[in-house]
């Protein structure tokens, strides 16, 4: 029973990461930053700081 629960948990966790990470990756790319910057979203506390920096910094895509 415990093995099934843990497998289900990890599948759900992976699904949630993929579902939430994909839009963040797209938004970051459209703003003109490398998509890999969106991986900061996955790190607790760092994600809050990254959101604030991202919101307040000038976006490279807006300079064109």
C-alpha angles and dihedrals in degrees: 000000000000093000092054092050094050092048091049090048093053093046091052092046092051091048092051092048091051094045094049098036097054096064092044090052090051094048092049091050092049089051088059101255126118112271091236088072086074089068087076085073089072095060115083116238090006088070091059092050092045092052091053094046091046092050096048101038121089110260116235091218091059092058093070 
